Amino acid sequence: METLYRGMTAYRQGAFNSKDLLVIDGRFVEFSRFRERDPFRKTVQLGGLYVFPGFVDVHVHLREPGFSYKETIRTGTLAAARGGFAHVCAMPNLNPVPDGEENLKQELDLIGRGALVKVYPYGAITAGELGKRLSAMEEISGRVVAFSDDGRGVQSEELMRAAMLKAKKLGKIIAAHCEDETYINGIKAHSESGAAPNSSCGLPAESEWRQLERDLRLVRETGCAYHMCHVSTKESVALLRRAKAEGLDVTCETAPHYLMLDDKDIKDEGRFKMNPPIRSEEDRLALIEGIADGTIDMIATDHAPHAEKEKSGGLAGSLNGVVGLETAFPVLYTGLVKTGIIGLGALIDLLHTNPSERFEIGAGIAPGKPADFTVFDLREEYTVAPEEFASMGRSTPFEGMRVWGKCLMTVVDGKTVWDCMPRGKENE
Ligand SMILES: [Zn+2]
């Protein structure tokens, strides 16, 4: 099967160019200017549009097995495709938790049956994500992208040290949800920096960066490859900047809502409730600075769908987590690129190049690689409308926002998994 995609501007290997893309049997074959009359079986005209390598989201919750009333592998990966993501890494707070061969197999079977994009499961750091003893890390190491207990911090220093030593031996990354529970709910909810803790959520900045500080000490000691999930505080950005300067094997992600919103935007609605919480303007600006100077390596969505009744109790009565796959690119393009904070290429590096490299996904637009890419119309402006989401989760702090950049098509292994191209652009 041969398909020629032509007329677009494509981002590959760090630059934009306007060559046509030839895909044969699910792989990129050639980039060139093809003559109009070349007898390709199928030609897709993408004039005026942008082609990006399929985005890589290293932090999503697909909710299966165990919570299919919130999301399924099918709906979650359709949401990914609709947002331009060809690769997603699925967090392990499932039932059962993928903490050994047997449990992981259940998840992999569901992925095999339902996934529309490529899904890479995380293995749990601790058995059942209970923080008491290590998971069967060796047993599952070959089939997980990395190890994480996302949703909770690993409270025991001893256990985290043991996890890092084992991950180091296995050549795997520890992806840490940093949250020191001794700082939660006002127990130590003072702030040394003088900034007010986010009282509506009871999750002060210290709970995040104190645990990061501990982890960085353990990374220095063990040499483990470490990735910090959803950075939200200015102190964390500063700690990570120093750790990188020191040469530690450390990367991190933040999420669109921490970059675009601050606590003045929070309303008493479930769609503003997530962990970590949206913080102060000072924190937000520190994150932007971290994006601009490379301290923050990638942007992940922390897509965390819930049922409507679980998100309808305001800030106090709703579960943590918002959806993000279908809004990430337009929100970031509108908020970071259209405003001139970063260039379009830099945004694609944050959503594709850097996560692909760090987590060894090996994706990209290059001859011989699987044809995983996405097509956007950057001229299109529209309003974020959760009722149109493919995800079963509808809670987003970006509801009603005017955004630019619409995903028209996503292709995985040469197969179109999302398509809302206006009719007449494609000719067989
Ligand atoms: Zn988390």
Boltz pocket constraint, residues with backbone or C-beta under 6 A from the ligand:
constraints:
  - pocket:
      binder: B
      contacts: [[A, 150], [A, 151], [A, 152], [A, 177], [A, 229], [A, 230], [A, 275], [A, 276]]
      max_distance: 6.0
